[in-house]
Amino acid sequence: MSFLELDRVGKRFGPTTVVDDFSLVVRKGEFISFLGPSGCGKTTTLQMIAGFLDPSRGAIRLEGKDLTAVPPAKRGLGIVFQSYALFPHLTAAENVAFGLEMRRVPRAERGERVRATLAMVGLEGFEERYPRRMSGGQQQRVALARALVIRPSVLLLDEPLSNLDAKLREEMQIELRQIQRNLGTTTILVTHDQSEAMSLSDRIVVMSQGRIEQIGTPQETYERPATTFVSQFLGKTNDFAAEIDRGTAPARLIAGSWSAPAPPGVAGPVTISVRPERIGFGEAGLTAAVVTRIFQGNHWLFQCDSECGPAIVIRQNDGTPQPAEGEAVRLTWRTEDMSLRARGSV
């Protein structure tokens, strides 16, 4: 059963369509990420759910109730912005308590909920500290506590970790996921960071130019990209032009010197998409030469020039000898490690 539903939602600003035909069903307790480049419509979609923008068409329903006529403050949603939007003249406890005061929660209950929520986000003992005396990570925790203390039906996160440095961002990703799982709060995250979306989400909604490109689990969208955009946006990938040879039985899928039995129901020509870590060096396969070899600690990164175009290969650093720059190699991969799409599809 759907908990939150967006039904063919669209948004126009004058003649410009920013979000087009956006449909999504979110289950209770799910963690969903809207992923895409700047300007793809993900924040606009989040703002329509929050009530800050009205849809130009379509409907948004929460537990079957149409939210169109419900003002933002009455929707019962928790929101964390990229800038945190803390009140600088209020302490951490006062910032967190603000939403409870607006809801006229009794003072005793308010104090207990504020203390418990600050402790949950790792800020026990910081109740009287002002934002200016807190680090970026601590301010982010206060903003998260302020959103969670009202016990929202849905938690909306608009690029909440983008202002943090890489190490702290990774730590906060782990903490955020643990908190979300413990509370079971339905959560929607807006991000342009592919690794963030993959590490946090139950499902990812990949967006481009206001439209949904693909909805799926992190593994599905990464390993079986539905379009060229998803393939290239969600991590590194290799695209090779291939043909179907039906002069043999069974028919074969051929890309340069590489070939394998053609999967059932596949008509050519097609594009083969293979992630760099799924390609190996073998005795047979696509003819190539190593152009650049880069050591990156736990793995090697190879840039190759193949008979089907440029190729990137990532090999684990397991201590075995690796091809040198300029060396001729053969690129090979398993059919289960590739995805196919009709040539010219986007």
Secondary structure, DSSP 8 states (H G I E B T S, - for coil): --SEEEEEEEEEETTEEEEEEEEEEE-TT-EEEEE--TTSSHHHHHHHHHTSS--SEEEEEETTEE-TTS-GGGS-EEEE-TT----TTS-HHHHHHHHHHHTT--HHHHHHHHHHHHHHTT-TT-TT--GGGS-HHHHHHHHHHHHHTT--SEEEEESTTTTS-HHHHHHHHHHHHHHHHHHT-EEEEEES-HHHHHHH-SEEEEEETTEEEEEE-HHHHHHS-SSHHHHHHSS--EEEEEEEETTSSS-EEEETTEEEE--TT--SSEEEEE-GGG-EEEEEEEEEEEEEEEE-SSEEEEEEEETTEEEEEEEE--SS----TT-EEEEE--GGGEEEEETT--
